[in-house]
Amino acid sequence: MALINLQSFQFYSSSVRTCRSLGTLRKTLNHLSDQGRQLRSWCCGSSVFGTVLSRVRFRYVFCRNYHAEPWNQSNSIMGSVHLHRDAGNSSKSDGKWMDEQKFFMELNSLNSSNEIFKFLSSLEVLSDTMAAAALQRICEFEVDDSGLKNPEAILENEVFRALCFQFEHESQKLSDTGLVTALQALIKLRVDPWSTLIVRLVSESQERLDKGQLTIRNLCILGESLLDLEGPGCIMLEQIVNQVQGKKLEEWTTEDIAMVYGMLQMSITEEGQYQDLLNHMNNITLTLAPQLSPKLISRILKALVILDQTQAIPLVIRLCKYSVRHVPRFTDDELVNVLGAFIHFGHTDQFFTEALERLVPKSSFTMYPEAVSKVMQYCCRKLIRSKPIFDAVAESFAYNADKYTTRQIAEYIVPFGTLNYLPPSAPSVFRKLERILNAHFTQFQPHTLLNLLHSCTLIERYPVNFLAKIFNPIFLQQLQAQTPGLDRFVLSQLTQLFLTVTLECPFYKGPTLLPKYRVKSFLIPGRSLESSVDVHLYNRVKTGLVALLGSRMYFASRVLTPYCYTLDVEIKLDEEGFVLPTTLYEEVHRRIALCIDDQTRFCSNNHSLLGKEAIKQRHLQLLGYEVVQIPFFEFETLNNSRERVEYLHKKIFPHTYRLNW
């Protein structure tokens, strides 16, 4: 393990400031130019940094045992920085030293990169692994999906520069862990990949890789670093994976397995690549599932999703099962990964849902918006209408929605419409939504906006103030330009919006949807605004109807109305209430629409109709149909044909006596 002495750097900084104030900086720098090597400019876009530091020379004196000693030559600005390979958890250095365990505890307690730099500057000596860990911790604060948040504050920091200079010039003295960890952190911090610093660290990594002595953990860290640096085409990557495959999998720790999954999720570019290794890992992980921590369960599930390991469903189910006990302990990011796996692999678990119902009401105001939106996606995809979750999310939306992205706003609201649930706080929720739409309408992606507004109509919340913009030809062109374009489903949504405003908002006088954009039927293959009738349930109802009405000619099946909806069964009656043959179109006074509702038309956890079925029945009633619902949970309890006929008679003709045929 290498030791890094930062005292010399601190002495340099204070001396530079003093020299500037005395007007003697130029003379001092000229003196130093004869004593050492020039500090290279190593950062991407480093022209700003090079104005002063690139002219400063450092002098390093290395003792035989790599022990750090101060450099006390007169007129010198810098002291010395030395490496020590024999350090363990404590040091015999004369410099100020902190025990590694205490160092990591202190490091993990810090809450910003500035605090980390201040902490490091208080130390004179630290090991290379400690320095690399500090850089990793800085990454946690300063690097997000968009890149480095504040490049100047990090890359110009004096402590950061001192560490990088040491890593560059003493790469051969670094431990394996210090080497690969520092390389990973510096790549994340967007250090110039062609700088001497990165080139030397990569070169040293290649030499150690060739020796074949890197541990699984270090191989994975190196692999992830190279993937960030060069992408899946990196030449060294195949060598790394080959060495990983050469290790005995049975001897791997759970942390090793999770790290290999993480590396493979970034490196695989072709279907079936490294599948033999993955199959072996999947089988081993299946037996180790009870031993996995919440963090490792989350990481492995995320990798399985990215790698699309549909052949590892037993492993997915087992990991999801053990994730139930960890729901209160998952971080928000970890919970997002777990929920993503539930959604991707189509899995659901009652106990997991119950755990969410205990967590979300307590945490909805403090959870990351992405975590809450993922919970709502899970409920929406699995058709789980959960009052505790939905009520809590609605309340948090009313207070915090201004902080959400447009995508997150849609993911919060759409499940309410899909699952036909109106929360108690609905007035404040939709007032907030309307204010956001008024302020940020153009920031929403066209399809996201259409899904959002359409879902509102399912629960009788009508976006009247925005319909003129939706039916505008310019907005329709934007829909056409964005994938999936104006496909049948999108046109169905537009048509149902038009039908809704026509039937339920007669006061609306604005633009309407042009006829060329209207569909004739909402029932389309695959994704549809209404569900096809279940064949088995329909046949049982049909048999009862024949027995009730006396003939098959008195009811029609799968009838497409002029209003785009398809009726499961239609019965026509004359003015006196007598049933008419389906072939008669005159003298029809009443029409009865039978909705034969199987399980797919209801929420999965209760007997509430889905939003798309509720709006269908609502519209049919407004169009003059007498809607009779035949739900599966009532019909399937009937034991014989006599009970079924009696049931249908009470449902369809509740005020008449039944005739015996």
N, C-alpha and C positions, 0 to 999 in steps of 0.2 A: 504494500500500500504506500502511496506517495503522500508526503506532507507538503502543504503549501503555506508559505509564510507571507502574510499580508502586511506586516509592519513596514516593510520597505516601501510598499505602495503608498501607505498613509503618509509616511515621511516625505515622499515625493510630492504628494498633493499639497501639503502644507507649505513646502519649500517653494513650489511654483507660485502659490498665491503671494508669499512673502517677496519673492523676486519681482513679481509684477508690480507690487506696490512700491518697491525701491527703484524700479527702472533698470534692474540689472539682469533681467531674464535672458536677454540675448547673449550677454557675456557668459552666463552660467551654462546655457545650452551649447555654446561653442566649446566650452571646456569639456562638456560631457561627450561631445561628438568624437573626441579622441579616445574615449574610454570604453565604448561598447558598441553594440549593434543597433541599427535603426529599427524602431518598432514599425512593423508593417501595418498597413491599413487592411483590416480583415473583414469588415462588414460590407454587406450589400449597400450600395449608395453611400460609401464612406467618405465622400469628398468633404462633407461637413466636418467629420471627425478629424480629418487629417491636418487641419490648420495648425494645431499646436503639438498634439501628441506624436504625430509622424516625425517631428523634428527632435523628439526627445530620445536620448540614448540611455540604455540601461546597462549596468554592469553587474554580472552575476559571478559569484565566486562559489564553487562547489567543493566542499570538503570530501575526503575519501569516503566517509560514511554517510554522505549526503545530509549531514546535520546543518540546520539553519543557524547562521551567525550574522549579526548586523554588520553592515559595511560602513565603516567609520572614517573613511578617507576624507581629509579636509576638502571643503568646497564641493563635496558630492551631494547631490540631491537624493539619490536612491540608496537604500540599503540593499540587502540581499534576499533572494528567494531560493530556498533549497528544497530538495526532495528527499524523502526518507522511505526506503523500502521496507524497513523492519518494524514499522509501527503497527501496533495492535489496537486495542480499545483505549489505550492511554499512551502518552508520549513522554519521552525523556528530554524533549526539546526544552531549551531555555525560554522559548516563547510562551505566550499565554495559550493554554490548550484546554479544550473542553472534551470530556468523555463523549464518545460517539453516541451512546444511547441517550445521554442528556441533550446532546446537540440535536438529534432527530426529534426528540420530544419538543424542544424549544422551537425548532423549525416548523413543525406541524401546527404549532399554536399561533404562528404569525398570520396576519390577515391581509398583507399587501406586499408587493415587490419592494416598496420603499422600506418597509420594516425588515425585510430579509437583507437588503443591502446594509442597513444600519447595523443589524445583528452581525453580519459577516465582518463589517469594518471594526467591530469591537474585538475580533479575534486576530491573533497574530499568526497562528498555525492551525491548519485543518487538513484533513486527509483528502485525497483526490475523490474518494467516494462521497465524502461530505460535501465537497464543492460541487460535484455533479448533481447530488441530490438537491442542493440549493437552486441550481439552474432549473431542474425539473419542477421544483416548487414555484419558481418564477413563471414558468410556462403555464401553470395552472391559473395564475392570476392574469397573465398578459396575452395569452393566445386563445382565440376562439375560432369559430368556423370561418370568419372573414379574414383571419390572419392575426398579425401582431397589432394589438390595440394602440400602443404608444411607442413606436420604434425609437424615437429620439431619447425618451426618458430611460430606455433600457440600454440601447446600444452605445449611448454616450456616457453611461454611468462609469465612474472611475473604478469601482470595485469589479464591475462586470468586465471591464477591459483588462484589469490585472489578472483575473482568473483565466480569461481567454489567452492572454499572452503566455501564461504558465502552461496551459494545456497544449498550446502550439509547440513550444520549445522543449517540453519534457514529455512528449507523447510516448516515448519508449519506456519511460519509468512508471507510467500509469498502470494501475491494476486493470485486469480485464473488465471488471464491473465499472470502475471509474471511467475507463476509455469509452465503452459503448454507451453508458448512460450520459456522459458529457456530449458525445456525438449526437445522440438523439435529441437532447435538449437544445443544442445549438442549431440543429436543423429546424426544429420547431420555432425557434426564435428568428428564423429567416436570415441567418448568417450566410454571406455569399458562398455558394457551393464551390466556387473556383478560388476561394481564398486559400492562402497557405495553411491556415488553421484547419479547415475542413479536409483539404487534400491530405495533410499529414495524418489526421485522425483516421481517415478512410484507409490510407496506405498501411498504417499500423494495424488496423483491424483486419485487413487482408492477410498480413503476415501471420497474425495469430490464428486466423481462420485456417490458413494452410497447415498450421501445426496440429489442428484437430483437437484442441484441448479446451475449447470454450464450452461452458455449461449450456444446458437447454435455455435457461433464462437469458443468458448473454447472447446466445444465438438468435433468440426471438427479438430481443431489443435491437440487435444489429440489423436483423432482417426488416423490422418495421422502420428503422431509420433510413435504410437504403431505399425502401419503397417510397418513403416521403421524398427522398432526394432524387431518385431516378425513375420511380414507377415500376410496374411489374416487369418491365424489360431489363431490369438490372441483371448483369452477368453474375454477380456474386450470389444472387438470391437462390439460384438452383443449387449451388454448392452448399449454402446454408440448409436448405430443405433436405438435401441428401445426408448431411451430417445429423440432422434431427431424426431422419428415418433410421439412421444407424444406431441410435441410442435405444436401450431396452425400455420399451414403453411401460412395462410393469414396474420399473423403478422410478418413474416420473412422479413428482408431487402433483397435487391438484392445481397448484399455482402454475406449474410447468404446462400442464394440459391446457389451462385457460389461455396461457400466453401463446401456445402453438396455434390454438384455434384463432386467436386474434391476428397472428401473422398470416395464416392461410386465408382469412377472410379478405385481406388486402392484396394477396399475391395471385390468387387464382383468376385467370382470364378466360379459360376454356372449360366447357362443361366436362366433368369427369376427371379434371386435372387433380392429381394427388388423392384420388378417391379411395385407393387402397389404404393409405395412411388415415384418412378420415374415418373409414369404416372401422379400422382397428381402434382409433381413438373413441369413436362413438360407443363401441362395445365396452371399453374399459371405463369410460365415464359413467355408463349406465350403472355399474357396480359401485362407483364412488359418489354417486349423487347425494347420499345422506351426509357425507363429510364436507360438502361444499358450503362455503360461506355465502351470504347474500350477494356479495360483490362478484364472486366467481360464477354463481348461477346466472346472474345478469349478463356477464361477459360472454359466457358460453351460449346462452340463448340468443344473444345478439349475433354471434358468429353463425349459429345454425340458420338464422333467418337470412343473413347476407349470402351464405353459401347455399341456401335453399336445399337443406338436407331433408327432403321429404321422405327419404328412406329411413330416417332416424326418428320417426314418430314415437316409438316406444321411449326413446331418450327424452324427447320433448315433453311427453306426458309425465314422465317421472320427474323431470326438473320442474315442471309447472306444479306438480303435486307438492314438492318440497318447498316451492316458493311461497306457498300459503302461509307457512309459519313465520316467514321473514317479511311479510308485507309491512308491518309497522317499522321494520329496521331498514328497509330499502331507502336509499337516497332517491331523490326525484329522478335523476338520470337513470339510475338502476331500475326504477319502477317503469320508466318509459321503455326500456329494453325488454323487460318481462312482458309488459302488455303488448308490445310489438310482436313478440313470439306467439302469444295467445291469438292475436288477430291474424298473423300470417299463416299459421298452421291450422286455423279454424277450430282451435280447442277452447273449451269452456269448463269451468269448475265452480260448482255451487259454493264450495267453501272459500274459494278465492274471491268470488263476488261478495260474499258476506264479510270477508276481511276488508274489502274495499269500502263496503257500506259502513264499517266502523271507522275507517281511516279518513275518508274524504270529508264527512261532516265536521270533523275536528280540525282538519288541515287545509281546507279548500282556500282559505284566505291567504295562507302562507306558502302553499305549494307553487312550484314553477308553473306558469301557464301551459307549457308544453306537457307537463305531467297530467294536469287536469284535462286538457284536450284529448290526451291519449286514453284516459279513463272513459271519457265520453265516446270516443271512437270504439272502444271495446264494447261498451253497452250498446252502441248503435249497430255494430256488426253482428253481435250475438243476440240482438233483439231483446236486451235485458232492460226492462222498464223499472228502474230502481228509484223509488220515491226519496229515500235518504240521500242518495247521491245527487239526483236531479235538483232537489230543493236546495242543497248546499251549493251546488255549482251555480244555480240561478242567482242566489244571493251574492256570491262572490263576483259574478259577472256584473251585476248592477253597480258594484263599488269599484271594480278593478279593470273593467273592459277597456279603458283608455290606454292601458299598458300592453294590450294584446296586439298581435299582428292580425292582418285581415284574414289570413288562413285560420288562425286560432279562433277568431270570432265566429267564423262559419262552423268550425268543428265543435264549438260550444253550443251553438243554436240548432244546427240541423238535427241532432238526435231528438230534440223535443218534438219536432214535427214528425220525424220518422216513427217514433214510438207513441205519438198521439198523447203527449203529456203536457199539461199546462200547469206550471208551478204556482204556488200561492203568491210569489213575488212577481208574477207575470207583468203587471202594469209597469213596475220600475224597470224590469228587464227590457221590455220593448220600447220604453221611452229612451233608455240608454242606447239601444240598438239604433233607433231612429236618429238620434243625435249624431252617432258615429257615422251612419250612412250619409247624412246631410253634409258632414264635414269631410269625409274621406271616400265618397262614392267612386271617384275615378281611380283610387288606389287598389280597389278590389279587382282581382282577375275576373274576366267575364263569366266563366263557368262557375267559379266560386260564388259570385254574386247571384247568379241564376239559381243555384242550389239553395243558397241562403233564403232568398225571397220566396222560392217555391215551397220550402219547408214551413215557412211562416203561414202560408195559406192552409196547410194541412190542419193546423190547430186554430183556424179562424182568426188569424192575425193578418190583415190584408195590407200589403205595401202599396197603398193607393198613390202615395206621393211619388213613388219611383217607377210606376208602370209606364209612364210616358217615355222615360229614358230606356226602359227595357224593350219596348216595342219600336223604338227608334231604329231606322235602317242602319245607322252608323254602329249602334251597339250589336245589331244582328251580324254585321260584317265582322266585328271584332270576335264574336262567337265563332264565326266561320273560319277565321284565321288561326284560331287557337285549337289545338288538339283537345277533344275529338271532332271539332267542327260542329256543323249542324246535322248530327246524325239523328236517327229516329227517336232516340230517347230524349235528346235535347229539344227537338221539335215537339215531342209530347209534353214536356214540361211547359214550353211556351204556350201550347194549345190549352193546357189545363189552367194556366194562369189567366188566359183570355176567357175561358169558360167560367172560371171562378168570379172574375170581376163582372161578367155579364149576369150571372145568377145571383151573386151575393152582394154586389156593390152597384146597384142600379143607379146610384147617384153619380157614378164615375162618367165623365163626359170627355175624357182625353183620348189620345190616339189608341187604336186597337191593333191587334196583330193582323197583318195582311194575309189574305186567304192562301197565298202560295206557301206560307209557312205552317199552315194548320194540317194536322194529320187527321185521318178518318177513324183510326182505332188506337186506343191506348194499350191494347194487348199486343205486344211484340215479342219475338223470341228473345230469351235471355233477360236482360234488364228491362223491367216494364213497370208502368204506373199502376197496373192492376194484376192480380194473380189469376192464373188459370184454375179452373175448378179441379179438385182432386178426383180422379177417375173412380176410385173405389168408393169414396163417400157418395159421389154423384150417383153411381149405379144403385146403391142401397136406397137413396132418396127417390130415385126414379121408380123403383119397384113399388115403394109406398105410394107414390103419386098415381101410378096406374091403378092401384087398388082403390085409392080414394076417389079418383075422378071417373073411373070406369073405362078409360081408353087412353092410349098414348097420344091420340090426336088432340087432346085438350090442353096440352102444354108443349111449349117449344124450348129447345135447349141451345145454349151458346148463341144468343141472339145479339147481333151488333146493332146498337141503337144509332139514330142520327147524331147522337151527342158523344160519340167516340167510345162509350162504355159498352162492355159486353156483359149481357145478363146470363147468369148460370141457368135460370129457368124463368120463362115468362108465361103468365096465365092471363087470358083476356076475359073480361066479363061485360055483359050488356047492362042496360040501365036498371034492370030488375035484379041484377046480381047473379044471373045465370052464366055458367062457364061457356065460352064460345070456342069453336074449333080454331086452331092456330091459322088456318087458311083464310079465315074471314078477316077483312080489314075494315069493313063498314060496321056500323052499329056498336063499335067498341066504346064503352063508356068508362071502364076502369081497366088499369093494367097493374098486375101484381108482379113484382120482381123478387124472385127467391134468391137470396145470397147463401149459397152452400159453403160455409166457411170452415175449412180444415185448419189444422194446426199452423200452417205457414202464414195464415192471415192474422195471427195473433202474436203478441209478445211471447217470448219463450218462457218467461217466469210467471205469467198470469194470463187471465182471459180478456185482456184489453186488446181491442182491434188496433192494428197498425194504422198509421196516419193515412196511407194511401187507400186503405179500405174504408176508413171512416169518411173521408171526403167523397168517395164514390157513392156511398149510401146517402150521404147528405145531399149530393147533387141529384141523385135519382129521385129523392123525395121532392126537391124543388122543381124537378121536371115533370112532376105529376104521378110518379109511380108510387104504389104502396109497397114499401120495402119490408120483406119478411126475412128475418135472419134465421138460418138453420145452423147453429154452431155445432161443431163436432162433439164438444164435451157434453152436450145435451143428447144428441142423436145416438151417440155410441153407447149410452147407458140403457137404451131400449133393448129388451131381450128377444122380442119376436115381432113378426109382421103385424100382428094386431095392435101392439103397443105403438109401433111406428105409424100406422095409419091414424090412430087416435091422436097421436102427437101432431102429425101434419095437419089434421083437421082443426085442432085447437089453434094452431099457429096461423093457418091460412084463412080459415073461416071461423073466427072465434065467436061470432054472434049467430050462427046458423046451426041447425041440426044436421047430423051426418046422414046421408042417404046410404042405404045398403043396396049393393048391386047384385 
